[in-house]
Each structure stands twice: as C-alpha cells, then as structure tokens.
Amino acid sequence: MEKKLNVFEKYLSLWVFLCIVIGVILGKIAPSFAQSLDEMSIYQVSIPIAVCLFFMMYPIMVKIDFAEVVKAGKAPKPVILTLVVNWGIKPFTMYAIATFFLGYLFKDLLPGVEIIKDGSEVELWRSYISGCILLGIAPCTAMVLMWGYLAKGNDGLTLVMVAINSLTMLVLYGALGGFLLGINAMPIPWQTILLSVAVYVALPLVAGYFSRKLIIARKGPEWFRTKFLGFLTPISISALLTTLVLLFSFKGDVILSNPLTILWISIPLFIQTVFIFGITYFLAKKWNFSYENAAPSAMIGASNHFEVAIATSVTLFGLSSGASLATVIGVLIEVPLMLGLVAFCKKTKHWFKT
C-alpha cells in the first residue's frame, strides 16, 4: 500500500500558522496562562512543557528500528557522507549564514532585547541566531523517512541514517551547541544543555527502543505499526501544537510590532537548507552513488530535527525567547521546502547511475 503524507504532515505549515494566530490571541486575552505553566519548573525545566515535549519526541524515537544500524556497513559511503555533512559542515554553515543575515544584513530590522531564562539580557537578533544554531545541529527528523520515500529513495538507508543520527546526537549535540552558542556570545548553561539532551533525546530514545521491543514481542510487528503507532500519532500532534500555541502566546507583541520578523528569520533558514541539500547531492554524484542512495542522503542533510531544537531552546532560554521563535519558524518552512526538494530529486534522477 502506497504511503502518503497524512493531513497533519501535508499541511504542517498551515497548522503552524494557525498556532501563531491562536497563540497571539491567547497572549492577548490571557497573558498569564502560558507564563504560569512555564514557571512550574525544576532546575529551569518547565514540568508541563517537558511533558508536552517528551510526548512530541517519543513517537519519533519508537519508530526507529536500531537493528537496521548493523546493515550500514554494507553501504558505508552514504553513511560517511551524511555524517560528515550533518556534523562537520551543516552546524558551521548554519552559524555563518544566520550570522550574516540576522547579525549583519537584517540586524537593524530586528531591534530590541529580551531577558532569557537565566536572567541574562541579550539582543533579539542574537537570540534568533541561537535558534538557528539549535536547528543546524539537529539533523534529520522522522519525517525524513517520508521525504526519502516520496523521492523513491532507499528506505532502508534512510532508516539506518535516522537511527545513526539519533545515536550521534547523544554525543555531539550538547558539545556543538555549547561551542556555537558561545561563539554567538550567548550564556551557556551547560547543565541545562546536558539535561536537555538527556530528557529530550536520551530518555525518549531509550523508552522508544525498549517499548518497541516489548510491544513487538507481545503483539507482533503488524499490531505495532497499525495500532500502536496510530494511537501515538494524535498524541504527538497534540503535544507539538500545544507547545507552539504556548510559545506564540509569548511572542505576540514581537510579531505584531514587527510582522516581518518571520520573513527575516526564514531567509537564512531557507538558504541553509537548499545549500546543504545541494552540497550533499553534488557530493553523492561525485562519489558515484545510485539515485536511490543519493536522494535520501541529501534529504537527511537538508532536513532538521525541529522537535529536538524546539525542546532544547525552550529548556535553555524559555518559551518567550527569540531562539524558540526561530526554531518554530524552521517548522513553518520545512514541509513546502522539502516537498520542493523531493520534486527536484525526481526530476534529476537521470543524473545518477541506475
């Protein structure tokens, strides 16, 4: 049976836009609501928001079959290319591109300062760059499985790379995040960064791995795919949309006073995505990949794990931060842009060997 984007995935940008509207309205009529939730915290981690973010992450992790990772040795070149691009190139080009546009070209269009979670005062443009950084160091979401499928790529390779990137994030996400945020002159709460990796990557990863094994052992793979994952989908969607509404309830004044903010932040994110896709696709051709391996390799490089970026940004800087707003704008442009890249792949399939 042919897979298709479900209603939520296909119209994700629309749902994000609706969350902007609802969040701005909520911020006007009940400004203390989201603030009260955010203040229910332990070690600067909001408990209600953490619950939402965990249920946003867990359904992604439980879909990953880590048994497939051992098969990566049969096709090492795509694995090497993807890891090099995701961890050796992408974080640094994101920082450079975001800094050029938001810290130089658009700097005067993004006025203001904000007080972030630890009480520090930072310039808004610097906070927006930080959100872009958190997106740039979070490669590949579960949705990349769909992008690879729609591009008629190697589904097995895509699945393996999702698993490998998830494991790599445990080691590199905190280190790269702290390094690049430091260069951006943002406060670096290392304990909170490590806690974010533990809560929003390691915990759902471990929970997903063991619960997947247990459920498949007891109910079988068919029940797991058709029943359990179907049950999780609305929970994941609700958690994501709730987080977005709360986030925008904080940012209503910024958006209303400077409505082009979303556009200014979208531009470097758009350029970064296309640039990384182009590099990976070009190198895949130079390395004589088959199209079935080249397409998902490029998709994995271009796609962001926006769930982790949102979760980490909220934990580090708060729901009301410009960094959190920037991570959500990444969600806003993700689907239409990735669908465009899927179409490009299919039109250029003849560039590659069969």
Secondary structure, DSSP 8 states (H G I E B T S, - for coil): ------HHHHTHHHHHHHHHHHHHHHHHH-HHHHHHHHHSEETTEEHHHHHHHHHHHHHHHHT--GGGGGGGGGSHHHHHHHHHIIIIIHHHHHHHHHHHIIIIISGGGS--EEE-TTS-EEEHHHHHHHHHHHHHTSB--TTHHHHHHHTT--HHHHHHHHHHHHHHHHHHHHHHHHHHHHHTT----HHHHHHHHIIIIIHHHHHHHHHHHHHHHHH-HHHIIIIIHHHHHHHHHHHHHHHHHHHHHHHHHHHHHSTTHHHHHHHHHHHHHHHHHHHHHHHHHHTT-BHHHHHHHHHHHH-B-HHHHHHHHHHHH-TTSHHHHHHHHHHHHHHHHHHHHHHHHHHTGGGSB-
